[in-house]
Amino acid sequence: MAKEKKNSLPFTQIKSQKSHILSQQILNTVFRSMLYKTNAKSLLVTIATISWALLLANILLAAESARQPGAVKFALPYINNLFIVVFIVSTFLYHRVNADSLRGIDFIGHLWNLFSKAGVAAYLSLALYIGYNLITSYANIQSPLLLHIVYHVVFGLLVMFLAKAFYVWRQLLLYHKNKFLQIAWNWFELLIGGTLLITVFNFNYTSYIFLPLLALLVFYILFLCTNLKWVAYLSFNNKSRSLVLLGAILLSCYIFFHFFYHTPEKELLVIDYTNIGFLLLAMLFVGMYTLAAFLVSLFSLPTSSVFEQKSEDLINFQRLSQSIQQGQSEPQVYDMLFQSTIKASDANAGWFELVRNGEPQVTHMLNITEDNIERIRYLLLAYDIKYIDYINNNLDRNAGFRDLALPWKSLIILPIKSKQHLFGVLYLMKDIEQGFDRETVNVLRTFTSQTILTIENLRLISESLQTERYKEELKIATQVQESLIPKKFPADSWFEISSHAVAAKEVGGDFYDFLQLSESRIAIIIGDVSGKGISAAFHMAQMKGIFHGLMQQDMAPSEFMRQANSALSRCLEKTSFITSSLYIIDYSMKGFKFARAGHCHTLYYNAMMDEVFYFQTEGLGLGIIRDQNYSKHIKEMYYDYNPGDVMVIYTDGIVEARSIENEEYGEDRLLYMLKQTYHLEADDIKFAIINDLTEFTGPDNLYDDQTLLVIKFKPTELNE
């Protein structure tokens, strides 16, 4: 027993030793991998250098023997072909092993790397050929040996250029790859590598046997050249820089092509590298992909600034939403509002004035004098325009503004006010007519609405700290939240909606909203923020703002969820997330499409089939996965509705409500209630479900926020 004690080790010591051994094994593995990679690159460089040198020696011997009629012929085409293939394979393998991995979205760095390390090879070849012509012209001689050396050096530079470009384009082509694209590329490498067998056995690749294969590879190359997702991530400035680099790389391709196919002294050469089908296909791929990237960058250049503006608007909107959590003050919020609206509208001039005790005080100005501000303000008072929404897109048609001789032709006035308070007024002007279109106005009003909410919440916190902090905070937050939730939906002849919402505390995290996209299309959203209380209410307000900001662009539900997840990832705490479902109902198509982000399954009654069921769709909550892979977890569904169909949308506070005996209400009971009431109006269905829920749980037994929407589709009414 004593011996056993002596040899035994404590558990923590054993665990420490195992961890040390494991870490040592990992380090050894990494070191061996690096050593293997270094040795492999050195070996490939050596093989490429030796094969290139042997090929040159064999060519020079063949050229010399061809120049002397009585000499022994040294031309050995199969040996030449073997050296060519070995040189090409070793060079391409070296660049494959040595390919830089794509980090982030530094695409310009990859393009510069390609041009600086490979693209310049074409210009070196051009300089070498010009030097050869100058020497031979000046000396008035023909030197076949020198010509072969120049021709062979240019061949080596071409192979290095193609190898580098081939694997740089592979990195960009496989950006945001999927399994199919990865398999397609792997097959492409195998097929194009297989064409080297034609060179080894000295076959003519233009023969009828190999021509169909080469034609298929050309179509394969055209397919691969359509994968240019990385171009969409280039900013306007980066696209301009990329056009220069891509143009330079295209010129490199042309220089090499022109040299090998239009060399005047070609009849003096004992070897013709244009007979290598592999190089032709590699050049075709590099040239076509470069051209495709150039054209896509060129034609998307005019719209880049628009998408950047939309992205910047969204980021600025997020900053306004996060102002409370970041502890910013009112002046900082007004400063952010002024800068954001100037950028969003591309205004040439403007000012912002705070209103305190009914008196305006100018705090921000852009390209306008105080004298002009007073003149404009005086004229607006004469027209009885004071602290109201006002848009004039043609000031020259107004006699009063025309007399002021102002350089601006469009004006918009946006008061920052709630039902109780006027905080300030924003004035923006542009030097063109019709400067403020409908979309721009909607974006500006979104900014002002979010500013109002932010200022009210900031003042809420300030007042709460001075008095009864908790009670006042909850009271005003409840009012703000109630103002965010629509009291009624638009009345329409083709559907009816009835809603019910109650918070477990003074404020809650449940929300729903709608946006009329067109005369026949409406977007409806419902969601539930993790947690309860003030923080959930703030996140609910952020989600509402994101909904209105993104759906101005009328995007698909799945795309909305992807962009909303990206936006929320920057402002949600790591422990918070939001479940949501977005529905876009299209009356003209008599159908709706929706996406579910971890929210409760939609309950549906199909009148034609006389069947009640749940839509079992996939979806993951917003903010759970905070990277580009989120889009894989969202599925979109389209469904045709029939007159009399009923859709029930709810939060988990409905189905997870518990009775006094701690039994859960559940999805089955909710489905049963719809079976019993689908023939009723939407309001009656809602009241029947809520009454049954209250009877099940008992009075004053509310543990979670409860939200319920009932949508019933009406029969089409014919116009008489």
Helices and strands as residue ranges (DSSP letters): H 2-7, H 11-67, H 77-97, H 107-114, I 115-119, H 120-139, H 144-173, H 179-194, H 196-200, H 211-224, G 229-233, H 236-261, G 266-268, G 273-275, H 277-321, H 330-345, E 349-356, E 359-366, H 370-382, E 390-392, G 395-397, H 399-404, E 410-417, E 422-430, H 438-466, H 469-484, E 495-502, E 510-518, E 521-529, H 534-551, H 557-568, E 578-586, E 591-597, E 603-606, E 611-614, G 628-633, E 636-640, E 646-650, H 652-655, H 666-677, H 682-697, E 706-713
